[in-house]
Amino acid sequence: MLKVVPFQLVIPTILLVLANLFVGSSTRTKKSSYLMYEDRDLMVLDELLRVYDRRVTPTHHISLPTTVKCELYLRSIGAINPDTMDYEVDLYLRQSWHDERLRSNNLTRHLDLNDPIFVKRLWRPDVYFPNAKHGEFQYVTVPNVLLRISPNGDILYMLRLKLIFSCMMEMERYPLDTQVCDIELASFSKTVQEVELKWLNGKSVTMHSGMKLAQFELEQVRLTVCKESFQIGEYSCLRARFDLKRSIGHYLVQYYLPSTLIVFISWVSFWLDVDAIPARITLGVTTLLTISSESSDHQSNLAPVSYVKALDVWMGTCTFFVFAALIEFTFVSYLARKRGNIQEFKLESDEVKATLIVPVSSMKEIITLPTSANVREISSVTFLPASMFSKRIDKTSRIIFPLGFIIFNALYWFYYLV
């Protein structure tokens, strides 16, 4: 038969069992967690950093400059602003060098680290961008930094940056121009005796697939090596040059085509009668104000340079043609009034009925009629406006103005495009 255990012994027994389970589980948890999260490669790296001095270059002990190979990966390029003469770039900067102090046969793999605090414990090239106006380090959603340490001591250091670069443009042929914009990298404090910058290869500047510029077409990228000299020493630098050709489609739609149509509209005045003074004045003044507003509009988006641009030549010539059309009407109207009136005499006779037109310079001029034996009487005298000579000027202007504009277009496009 089963013996009944006293109730007084049940509670201590349960407490003893629970205590053993708790102590044993905590001991196993500590041991298992230590084994689970232990990384021997990181422990090896910590040992290497105990005697590591980040203030000296990796090749300081052999008195040679440390070679740093650089790459640029352009994620995006913003529109080049002709007013401030700069452009914005989102890029990845990759730098690689060899540090013998971090070489270890105990490392079994590449260590990829993105801890900014840990990165500060290592020596890094003091690379900066001389032609950058403003720069930001990307923190979203984590600090965009990567440090890869290889077992043989090779180091890859990558950053993501947002920079605004200066691009001093030559605007003589704007908007039919080509520009050269640079991205420069240089060592800030280490001279050429300590750090030497080099491009990794001939294609060290790459771009994101499908990336396009808003106003330009990228023709080529040229990579060069340069040196910057200061009073305290000579520094290594790299330069990436972008040859850009401006796309003209936007300017054809916004400036060239509207201004051409305004010039065409100003020529409508040549087909209006010389007596239509209100209509011709309204047309001339309206087109002149419109082309002047169009000319000043494009200037507001550009830097105030001291030389004449190609678009200034175009707008100035279009303004001249519109103004010349207004002056032509003023001259024609004045000339018609100055010549006075034309006297039309209707003569009747037995053998002939004719109309005699005699131009006079003034209404007060004495009119001498030709004598004829067959003329008996003057039936009527009618005074009509003198518009024949003015109409002849308008007809001539219908040919001269379009011909002059065509010649200007031929010279303009040949000079700026060839």
C-alpha positions in Angstrom: 0.0 0.0 0.0 1.1 3.5 -0.7 2.2 5.6 2.2 0.7 9.0 2.5 3.3 11.7 2.7 2.7 14.2 5.4 1.6 17.6 4.3 4.4 19.3 6.2 7.0 17.6 4.0 5.4 18.5 0.6 6.1 22.2 0.7 9.8 22.0 1.5 10.3 19.4 -1.2 8.7 21.5 -3.9 10.8 24.6 -2.9 14.0 22.5 -3.0 13.2 21.2 -6.5 12.4 24.7 -7.8 15.6 26.1 -6.3 17.7 23.4 -8.0 16.0 24.0 -11.4 16.5 27.8 -11.1 20.2 27.6 -10.2 20.9 25.0 -12.9 19.1 26.8 -15.6 20.8 30.1 -14.9 24.2 28.4 -14.9 23.4 26.7 -18.2 22.1 29.9 -19.7 25.3 31.8 -18.9 27.5 29.1 -20.4 25.3 28.6 -23.5 25.1 32.3 -24.1 28.8 32.7 -23.8 29.3 29.9 -26.3 26.6 31.2 -28.6 27.8 34.8 -28.9 31.5 34.2 -28.7 33.3 35.4 -32.0 37.0 34.4 -32.0 37.7 36.7 -35.0 36.5 39.7 -33.0 38.6 38.6 -30.0 41.6 38.4 -32.3 40.9 41.9 -33.6 40.6 43.3 -30.1 44.0 41.8 -29.3 45.5 43.5 -32.3 44.1 46.8 -31.3 45.6 46.7 -27.9 48.9 47.8 -29.3 47.5 49.7 -32.3 48.4 53.4 -32.7 46.0 55.1 -35.0 48.1 58.3 -35.1 50.7 56.9 -37.4 50.3 55.7 -41.0 50.6 52.0 -41.8 53.9 52.5 -43.7 55.5 54.9 -41.2 58.0 52.3 -40.1 59.4 51.9 -43.6 59.4 55.7 -44.4 57.2 55.3 -47.4 53.9 56.9 -48.2 50.7 54.9 -47.7 48.9 54.3 -51.0 45.2 54.8 -50.8 43.1 53.7 -53.7 39.8 55.5 -54.2 36.6 54.8 -56.0 33.4 56.9 -56.4 29.9 55.4 -57.0 27.5 58.2 -58.0 24.0 57.3 -56.8 22.4 60.5 -58.2 23.3 63.9 -59.6 21.1 66.9 -59.2 20.4 69.6 -61.7 23.3 72.0 -62.2 22.2 75.4 -61.1 23.4 78.2 -63.5 22.6 80.8 -60.9 24.7 79.5 -58.0 27.0 77.4 -60.3 26.9 74.2 -58.3 25.3 70.8 -58.3 24.4 68.2 -55.7 25.7 64.6 -55.7 24.8 61.6 -53.6 27.8 59.3 -53.7 29.6 56.4 -52.1 33.3 57.0 -51.4 35.4 53.8 -51.3 38.9 53.8 -50.0 41.2 50.8 -49.7 44.7 50.5 -48.3 47.0 47.9 -46.6 47.7 48.0 -42.9 50.2 45.3 -41.9 49.4 45.9 -38.2 46.0 44.3 -38.7 47.3 41.3 -40.5 46.7 38.0 -38.6 46.6 34.3 -39.5 44.1 33.8 -36.7 41.4 35.6 -38.6 39.2 33.2 -40.5 37.1 35.6 -42.5 36.5 39.2 -43.6 35.2 41.3 -40.8 32.5 43.8 -41.9 31.9 46.4 -39.3 29.7 49.5 -39.3 30.2 50.8 -35.8 31.4 54.4 -36.0 32.9 54.2 -32.6 35.0 51.2 -33.5 36.1 52.9 -36.8 37.6 55.7 -34.8 40.1 53.3 -33.2 41.8 52.7 -36.6 43.9 54.9 -38.8 42.0 56.3 -41.8 43.0 58.6 -44.6 42.0 62.2 -44.0 40.4 62.6 -47.4 38.3 65.7 -48.1 36.7 67.4 -51.2 38.4 70.7 -52.0 35.6 72.0 -54.4 32.7 71.0 -52.1 30.6 73.8 -50.8 28.6 71.7 -48.4 28.5 68.1 -47.3 26.4 65.8 -45.1 27.1 62.3 -43.8 24.1 60.0 -44.3 22.6 58.7 -41.0 19.3 57.2 -42.2 18.4 54.8 -40.9 21.9 53.9 -39.4 25.3 55.6 -40.0 26.2 54.7 -43.6 29.7 53.5 -42.9 31.3 50.2 -43.6 34.8 49.0 -42.6 36.0 45.6 -44.0 39.1 44.1 -42.5 40.7 41.2 -44.4 43.0 38.6 -42.8 45.9 39.8 -44.9 45.6 43.3 -43.6 43.7 44.9 -46.6 41.1 47.4 -45.5 38.1 48.7 -47.3 36.5 51.9 -45.9 33.2 53.1 -47.5 31.0 56.1 -46.7 27.8 57.5 -48.2 27.9 61.3 -48.5 25.6 64.0 -49.8 27.7 66.9 -51.3 27.2 70.1 -53.2 30.1 70.8 -55.6 31.1 74.0 -57.2 31.1 74.1 -61.0 32.4 77.3 -62.5 30.7 77.4 -65.9 31.6 79.4 -69.0 28.3 80.9 -70.2 29.3 82.5 -73.5 27.5 79.8 -75.5 24.6 79.3 -73.1 22.3 77.4 -73.7 24.2 75.8 -76.6 27.2 75.2 -74.4 29.3 72.3 -73.0 30.5 72.4 -69.5 33.2 70.7 -67.5 32.5 69.9 -63.8 34.9 68.4 -61.4 34.9 66.3 -58.2 38.2 66.6 -56.4 39.6 64.5 -53.6 42.7 65.4 -51.6 44.6 64.7 -48.4 43.9 67.3 -45.8 46.9 67.0 -43.4 49.2 64.2 -44.7 51.7 65.3 -47.3 52.8 63.3 -50.3 55.6 61.8 -48.1 52.9 60.2 -45.9 49.8 59.5 -48.0 49.5 59.1 -51.8 46.0 59.0 -53.4 45.4 56.9 -56.5 42.4 55.8 -58.5 41.7 52.1 -58.3 41.5 51.7 -62.0 40.4 53.4 -65.2 36.7 53.0 -64.2 36.9 54.2 -60.7 34.0 56.5 -61.1 30.8 54.6 -61.9 27.2 55.6 -61.9 23.9 54.1 -60.9 22.2 52.3 -63.8 19.6 54.5 -65.4 20.8 57.7 -63.9 20.1 60.7 -66.0 20.8 64.4 -65.7 18.0 67.0 -66.0 19.6 69.4 -68.4 22.8 67.8 -69.5 24.1 64.7 -71.3 27.2 63.1 -69.9 29.7 62.6 -72.7 32.7 61.2 -70.8 34.5 61.0 -67.5 38.2 61.8 -67.3 40.2 60.7 -64.3 43.4 62.5 -63.5 46.0 62.7 -60.6 47.1 66.1 -59.3 49.0 67.7 -56.5 48.1 70.7 -54.4 51.0 72.8 -53.1 50.7 75.0 -50.0 53.3 76.8 -47.8 53.5 73.9 -45.4 53.8 71.1 -48.0 52.6 69.3 -51.1 49.4 67.2 -50.9 48.2 64.4 -53.2 44.8 64.9 -54.9 42.6 63.2 -57.4 40.2 64.8 -59.9 37.3 63.4 -61.8 36.2 65.6 -64.8 32.7 65.3 -66.3 32.3 66.6 -69.8 28.6 67.7 -70.1 26.6 68.9 -73.0 23.5 70.9 -72.4 20.2 69.6 -73.8 18.6 72.3 -75.9 15.0 70.9 -75.9 13.9 72.8 -72.9 15.2 76.1 -74.3 13.7 75.6 -77.7 10.3 75.3 -76.1 10.7 78.0 -73.5 12.7 80.7 -75.3 13.5 80.1 -79.0 10.1 79.1 -80.3 8.0 81.7 -78.4 10.4 84.6 -79.3 10.3 83.5 -83.0 6.5 83.5 -83.0 6.5 87.0 -81.4 8.7 88.3 -84.2 6.4 86.7 -86.8 3.4 88.4 -85.1 5.0 91.8 -85.3 5.2 91.4 -89.1 1.4 91.3 -89.3 1.6 95.0 -89.1 2.9 95.1 -92.7 -0.4 93.6 -94.0 -2.5 96.2 -92.2 -3.6 99.4 -93.9 -1.6 102.5 -93.1 -4.7 104.2 -91.8 -5.2 101.4 -89.2 -3.2 103.4 -86.7 -4.7 102.0 -83.4 -4.4 98.4 -84.6 -0.8 98.8 -85.7 0.3 100.7 -82.6 -1.3 98.1 -80.3 0.3 95.2 -82.2 3.7 96.8 -82.2 3.7 97.9 -78.5 2.3 94.6 -77.4 4.9 92.5 -79.2 7.7 94.8 -78.0 6.6 94.5 -74.3 6.2 90.7 -74.7 9.7 90.1 -76.1 11.2 92.4 -73.5 9.5 90.4 -70.7 10.7 87.2 -72.3 14.2 88.5 -72.5 14.3 89.6 -68.8 12.8 86.3 -67.6 15.7 84.1 -68.7 18.2 86.5 -67.0 16.6 85.9 -63.6 17.7 82.3 -63.6 21.3 83.0 -64.4 24.3 84.3 -62.6 25.0 87.9 -63.4 28.0 87.5 -65.7 29.8 90.4 -67.4 29.9 89.0 -70.9 27.2 88.4 -73.6 25.7 84.9 -73.8 24.3 83.2 -76.9 20.7 83.5 -75.6 21.3 87.3 -75.1 22.3 87.6 -78.8 19.1 85.8 -79.8 16.8 87.8 -77.6 18.5 91.0 -78.5 18.1 90.4 -82.2 14.5 89.4 -81.8 13.8 92.6 -79.8 15.5 94.5 -82.6 13.3 93.0 -85.3 10.1 93.8 -83.2 11.3 97.3 -82.5 12.2 97.8 -86.2 8.7 96.8 -87.2 7.3 99.4 -84.9 9.7 102.1 -86.2 8.7 101.1 -89.8 5.1 101.8 -89.1 6.0 105.2 -87.5 8.0 106.2 -90.5 5.3 105.1 -93.0 2.6 106.9 -91.0 4.7 110.1 -90.8 5.6 109.9 -94.5 2.0 109.6 -95.6 1.0 112.7 -93.6 4.0 114.6 -94.9 3.4 114.0 -98.6 0.0 115.6 -98.2 -3.0 114.6 -100.4 -3.4 113.4 -103.9 -5.8 115.4 -106.0 -8.0 113.3 -108.3 -9.6 115.2 -111.1 -12.3 113.6 -113.2 -12.3 115.2 -116.6 -15.1 114.7 -119.2 -14.9 115.5 -122.9 -16.5 114.4 -126.1 -13.7 112.0 -127.0 -12.2 110.9 -123.6 -13.2 110.4 -120.0 -10.2 110.1 -117.8 -8.9 110.5 -114.2 -5.9 112.7 -113.6 -4.0 112.1 -110.4 -1.6 114.9 -109.3 0.5 114.5 -106.1 1.1 117.7 -104.2 3.0 118.4 -101.1 0.5 120.7 -99.5 -3.2 121.4 -99.8 -2.4 125.1 -100.4 -0.3 124.4 -103.4 -1.7 125.9 -106.6 -2.9 123.2 -109.0 -2.2 123.8 -112.6 -4.2 121.5 -114.9 -2.9 120.4 -118.3 -4.5 122.3 -121.1 -6.5 120.3 -123.7 -8.7 121.5 -126.4 -11.1 118.6 -125.9 -11.6 119.3 -122.2 -14.8 121.3 -121.7 -15.3 121.2 -118.0 -14.3 119.7 -114.7 -17.2 117.7 -113.5 -15.9 117.0 -109.9 -12.8 117.3 -107.7 -12.2 114.6 -105.1 -9.5 114.6 -102.4 -8.1 111.1 -101.4 -5.4 110.1 -98.9 -1.9 109.6 -100.3 -1.2 105.9 -99.4 0.5 104.5 -102.5 4.0 105.3 -101.4 3.4 104.0 -97.9 2.0 100.8 -99.2 5.1 100.3 -101.3 7.2 100.5 -98.2 5.0 98.0 -96.4 5.3 95.6 -99.4 9.1 96.0 -99.3 9.2 95.3 -95.6 7.2 92.1 -96.1 10.3 90.7 -97.9 13.2 92.5 -96.2 12.2 91.6 -92.6 11.7 87.8 -93.1 14.8 87.6 -95.3 16.9 89.4 -92.7 15.6 87.1 -90.0 16.5 84.0 -92.1 20.0 85.3 -92.7 20.4 85.9 -88.9 19.2 82.4 -88.1 21.7 80.8 -90.6 24.6 82.8 -89.1 23.5 82.2 -85.5 23.0 78.4 -85.6 26.1 77.9 -87.7 28.3 79.9 -85.3 27.1 78.3 -82.1 26.6 74.7 -83.2 29.5 74.1 -85.6 
